Amino acid sequence: MDAQDKGSDARHGPAEPGVPAPRAPLPGPAAPADEPSALKPPSPDGRETAAAEQPPRDASDGPRTGVAALSLRYQIGAALALAVVAIVVCVHLGMTFLHVAPPNTVSKKHSGTIADWIYPEFEQNWKLFAPNPLQQNVSVQVRAEIRTPDGGSRTTGWYDLSAQDGRDIDGNPAPSHTQQNELRRAWDFYVSTHDDDNRPVGLRGALSESYLRRIMVMRLDRVDAAGRDGEVARVQVRSRTTQVPPPSWSGEKASDKAVHRVLPWWLLPEDEKRGGIG
């Protein structure tokens, strides 16, 4: 058969030499970029279309948490509370700094205000960081003369108040400031304002004596030293001091003998005889 007898649907073989091969059909026009592709069928439920039409959500439209979730009234209250706490913290840090800093114009002018803020709860003791820290065990003890209703009197034994505080502190994860420092500081106050003969030195001698005496009376009242019908007429205070044993590797030697300092008997005012503090 000739080439002219081949129809349009006839299978074309390889081109004969000298005869050009038929050209491939040209591709159609490309779809515009802003039109959906004709090859991807639309979603049957239209969710993708709806999602594409929705504007992007703002992060601030989500649920609020923390202080932002409160109403305006409670937000104002929270802000005021935080401001008060910040002011108190700043005042406390300032008072503590002025208390431990060397004497200066501000601390001298406002010494009374600083002392009222610091004592007794926030007192700072730097003996641990001193070049020569305390190397003694000082125990404060007291005894009392009890007056009975029949006119007689009796003298109690010595109450070791320091040992009582030690037992209260031992095993206590949060001991009170009173248990830790009240008695110790009262005794240090007395010793610093009296000489070795127990005579007051300076203007604060009488104050330190009155302060120590009232602490003794309150402690005796707690243990009911006077009994049901008796009353404390006089008290006497003494200290028992022993040296802390040095470590074996130091080569130091310290005496193990206890040293006592006995104060004179103190008569009690009427308002203190039953444990009152006047």
ABEGO torsion letter per residue (X at the ends): XBAAABBAABBBBBBBBGBBBBBBBBBBBBBBAABBBAABBBBAAGAAAAAAABBBBBAAABBBBEAAABBAAAAAAAAAAAAAAAAAAAAAAAAAAAAABBBBAAAAAAAAAAAAAAOAAABBBAAAABABBBABBBBBBBBBBBBBAAGBBBBBBBBBAAAAAAAAABGBABBBAAAAAAAAAAAAAAAAABBAAGBBBEAAAAAAAAAAAAAAAAAAAAAGAAEAABBBABBBBBBBBBBBBBBAAAGBBBBABBBBBBBBBBBBBAAAAAGBAX
